[in-house]
Amino acid sequence: MNPILLLHGALGSKTQLEPLRQQLEQKLHKAYSLNFSGHSGEAFSEEGFGIEVFAKDVTTYLDNKSLHKVNIFGYSMGGYVALWLAKTNPERIGKVVTLGTKFDWSPESAEKEIQKLNPEKILQKIPAFARILEHRHAPTDWKELIHKTTMMMRSLGNEPLLTQKMLSEINHPVTILLGDQDDMTDRNFSKMVAGWLPKGIFHQLESTPHPIEKVSLPLLLNYLG
């Protein structure tokens, strides 16, 4: 069985996936995780910031760990990176499972997400979240990380990387998971994506919101074994 690589979401870090990684290890699955460049104290890449750069972070990590081929669980943005890798580096990727990944990128949907990421509003209205971001990404300036993330979202909105044509050429087994309480992604679009994938399936997780910390690990492990 291939090792499992866990990929975190936007503004996230591998520490959020550590409970899942430990559970997988207990089930005798070799599991790994990494921080994307610019996240959790990792330096921003000189090559830029976005899905393609994060995908290169992954292949570099695999090379450094002497991992030829891995299955991937990608949470939120991590799922987008996983599918981009399946298309661009198919020989390195086995099965892919995504959770809460946003696929319906457009100028309008991007701006809707960007409106949620105003650092000054975060400081004013949800200071606890600001402290979490500051601690999670130190010594990186979390406000700069947010700025780069919004630029990435705007770029995806203008020109999504994972088009229907691109997805139809991914021949890996892919499971698209989405919580029934997830308000950050379009359920119908996620189902369409699963249909575009030659070996794609869609599953809805009951009583499951978007934040990975609130996802039932036993429920999630059913799809990763």
Order of alpha helices (4+ residues) and beta strands (2+ residues): beta-alpha-beta-alpha-beta-alpha-beta-alpha-alpha-alpha-alpha-alpha-beta-alpha-beta-alpha
